[in-house]
Amino acid sequence: MRKLLSISLFLLVLHTTYYDLTTGTLATPVVSVVDKPIQKETEPFIIYQVKAGDTVLSLVEKANGTIPVSIDTIVHDFETLNEIPPNRIQIGKKYRIPTY
């Protein structure tokens, strides 16, 4: 009787292990995607003093690495921040350079 109980227990453990490894008993994790609003930085610009040879485009590249937006957007943002067209920048003056 003891031998039969031991064999039955062994087979039960074996079957449970096999079932667990092949089918599994864990529930599928539920992934819910929640869109959070993108928060803009409080200051979407940096202040930079222009040196000889600098252009608005080169300053945006320094601030952001690669240029992530179109040149028209950069020009518009620069004009909005500084109230001056990009071709009017002067050496030694400080300007707000948009960051993206």
Secondary structure in CASP SS format (residue, H / E / C, confidence):
PFRMAT SS
TARGET T0000
AUTHOR 0000-0000-0000
METHOD secondary structure of the structure
MODEL  1
M C 1.00
R H 1.00
K H 1.00
L H 1.00
L H 1.00
S H 1.00
I H 1.00
S H 1.00
L H 1.00
F H 1.00
L H 1.00
L H 1.00
V H 1.00
L H 1.00
H H 1.00
T H 1.00
T H 1.00
Y H 1.00
Y H 1.00
D H 1.00
L H 1.00
T H 1.00
T C 1.00
G C 1.00
T C 1.00
L C 1.00
A C 1.00
T C 1.00
P C 1.00
V C 1.00
V C 1.00
S C 1.00
V C 1.00
V C 1.00
D C 1.00
K C 1.00
P C 1.00
I C 1.00
Q C 1.00
K C 1.00
E C 1.00
T C 1.00
E C 1.00
P C 1.00
F E 1.00
I E 1.00
I E 1.00
Y E 1.00
Q E 1.00
V C 1.00
K C 1.00
A C 1.00
G C 1.00
D C 1.00
T C 1.00
V H 1.00
L H 1.00
S H 1.00
L H 1.00
V H 1.00
E H 1.00
K H 1.00
A H 1.00
N H 1.00
G C 1.00
T C 1.00
I C 1.00
P C 1.00
V C 1.00
S C 1.00
I H 1.00
D H 1.00
T H 1.00
I H 1.00
V H 1.00
H H 1.00
D H 1.00
F H 1.00
E H 1.00
T H 1.00
L H 1.00
N H 1.00
E C 1.00
I C 1.00
P C 1.00
P H 1.00
N H 1.00
R H 1.00
I C 1.00
Q C 1.00
I C 1.00
G C 1.00
K C 1.00
K E 1.00
Y E 1.00
R E 1.00
I E 1.00
P E 1.00
T C 1.00
Y C 1.00
END
